[in-house]
Amino acid sequence: MNDMASDETINGVPVTEEQIAAWAAEAEAGYDVGALKKRGRGRPGRGAEPSQVVALRLTLEELAAIDARAAREGKTRSEVIREALAASAA
């Protein structure tokens, strides 16, 4: 039998045959679907309305300026861009 686990990792941590057996036993016993759904998936929403992802092309200089401002102000890149859009629309 090929030891498949010897080459597999999760976040750089090798997956052992024991871990695979534990996962299989957990699956065979069944999952609490309610508990799994409570964990949530993906990024949290920004409000009551759904958000739309928009692709935007920036030069390296523009991106560096946004990242510098974000670092200075302790904000994310997205927060800086949203603030700039809101200011320009006002």
C-alpha positions as a Markdown table, in Angstrom:
| # | Residue | x | y | z |
|---|---|---|---|---|
| 1 | Met | 0.0 | 0.0 | 0.0 |
| 2 | Asn | 1.3 | 3.5 | -0.9 |
| 3 | Asp | 1.7 | 5.7 | 2.2 |
| 4 | Met | -0.3 | 8.6 | 0.7 |
| 5 | Ala | -0.1 | 10.6 | 4.0 |
| 6 | Ser | 3.7 | 10.9 | 3.9 |
| 7 | Asp | 3.5 | 13.4 | 1.1 |
| 8 | Glu | 0.4 | 15.3 | 2.1 |
| 9 | Thr | 0.4 | 18.4 | 4.3 |
| 10 | Ile | -2.1 | 20.9 | 5.6 |
| 11 | Asn | -0.6 | 24.4 | 6.2 |
| 12 | Gly | 2.8 | 22.7 | 6.1 |
| 13 | Val | 2.0 | 20.1 | 8.8 |
| 14 | Pro | 2.3 | 16.5 | 7.6 |
| 15 | Val | -0.9 | 14.5 | 7.6 |
| 16 | Thr | -0.5 | 11.2 | 9.5 |
| 17 | Glu | -2.3 | 7.9 | 8.9 |
| 18 | Glu | -3.7 | 8.4 | 12.5 |
| 19 | Gln | -5.2 | 11.8 | 11.5 |
| 20 | Ile | -6.8 | 10.3 | 8.4 |
| 21 | Ala | -8.2 | 7.4 | 10.5 |
| 22 | Ala | -9.6 | 10.0 | 13.0 |
| 23 | Trp | -11.2 | 12.0 | 10.2 |
| 24 | Ala | -12.7 | 8.8 | 8.7 |
| 25 | Ala | -14.1 | 7.8 | 12.1 |
| 26 | Glu | -15.6 | 11.3 | 12.6 |
| 27 | Ala | -17.2 | 11.1 | 9.2 |
| 28 | Glu | -18.6 | 7.7 | 9.8 |
| 29 | Ala | -20.1 | 8.8 | 13.1 |
| 30 | Gly | -21.9 | 11.7 | 11.4 |
| 31 | Tyr | -21.6 | 15.4 | 11.6 |
| 32 | Asp | -23.7 | 17.9 | 13.5 |
| 33 | Val | -24.9 | 19.9 | 10.5 |
| 34 | Gly | -26.4 | 22.7 | 12.8 |
| 35 | Ala | -23.0 | 23.2 | 14.4 |
| 36 | Leu | -21.2 | 23.3 | 11.1 |
| 37 | Lys | -23.6 | 25.9 | 9.7 |
| 38 | Lys | -23.1 | 28.2 | 12.7 |
| 39 | Arg | -19.4 | 28.5 | 12.0 |
| 40 | Gly | -20.1 | 30.6 | 8.9 |
| 41 | Arg | -18.2 | 30.7 | 5.7 |
| 42 | Gly | -16.1 | 33.3 | 3.9 |
| 43 | Arg | -15.6 | 36.9 | 4.8 |
| 44 | Pro | -18.1 | 38.6 | 7.0 |
| 45 | Gly | -20.5 | 40.9 | 5.3 |
| 46 | Arg | -20.2 | 44.7 | 5.4 |
| 47 | Gly | -23.8 | 45.4 | 6.2 |
| 48 | Ala | -27.3 | 44.2 | 5.5 |
| 49 | Glu | -26.9 | 44.4 | 1.7 |
| 50 | Pro | -24.7 | 42.0 | -0.3 |
| 51 | Ser | -21.3 | 43.3 | -1.4 |
| 52 | Gln | -20.0 | 43.2 | -4.9 |
| 53 | Val | -16.4 | 42.5 | -5.7 |
| 54 | Val | -15.0 | 44.8 | -8.3 |
| 55 | Ala | -11.7 | 44.3 | -10.1 |
| 56 | Leu | -9.5 | 47.4 | -10.4 |
| 57 | Arg | -6.2 | 47.8 | -12.2 |
| 58 | Leu | -3.7 | 50.1 | -10.5 |
| 59 | Thr | -0.1 | 51.0 | -11.3 |
| 60 | Leu | 2.6 | 49.9 | -8.9 |
| 61 | Glu | 2.9 | 53.6 | -7.8 |
| 62 | Glu | -0.8 | 53.9 | -7.1 |
| 63 | Leu | -0.9 | 50.7 | -5.2 |
| 64 | Ala | 2.2 | 51.7 | -3.1 |
| 65 | Ala | 0.5 | 55.0 | -2.2 |
| 66 | Ile | -2.7 | 53.2 | -1.1 |
| 67 | Asp | -0.7 | 50.7 | 0.9 |
| 68 | Ala | 1.4 | 53.4 | 2.6 |
| 69 | Arg | -1.7 | 55.3 | 3.6 |
| 70 | Ala | -3.3 | 52.1 | 4.9 |
| 71 | Ala | -0.3 | 51.3 | 7.0 |
| 72 | Arg | -0.1 | 54.9 | 8.3 |
| 73 | Glu | -3.8 | 54.9 | 9.3 |
| 74 | Gly | -4.0 | 51.3 | 10.4 |
| 75 | Lys | -6.6 | 50.4 | 7.8 |
| 76 | Thr | -6.9 | 47.9 | 5.1 |
| 77 | Arg | -6.3 | 48.6 | 1.4 |
| 78 | Ser | -10.0 | 48.2 | 0.8 |
| 79 | Glu | -11.0 | 50.6 | 3.5 |
| 80 | Val | -8.7 | 53.3 | 2.0 |
| 81 | Ile | -10.1 | 52.8 | -1.5 |
| 82 | Arg | -13.8 | 52.9 | -0.2 |
| 83 | Glu | -13.1 | 56.1 | 1.7 |
| 84 | Ala | -11.5 | 57.7 | -1.4 |
| 85 | Leu | -14.6 | 56.7 | -3.5 |
| 86 | Ala | -17.0 | 58.1 | -0.9 |
| 87 | Ala | -15.0 | 61.4 | -0.7 |
| 88 | Ser | -15.0 | 61.8 | -4.4 |
| 89 | Ala | -18.7 | 61.1 | -4.7 |
| 90 | Ala | -19.6 | 63.7 | -2.0 |
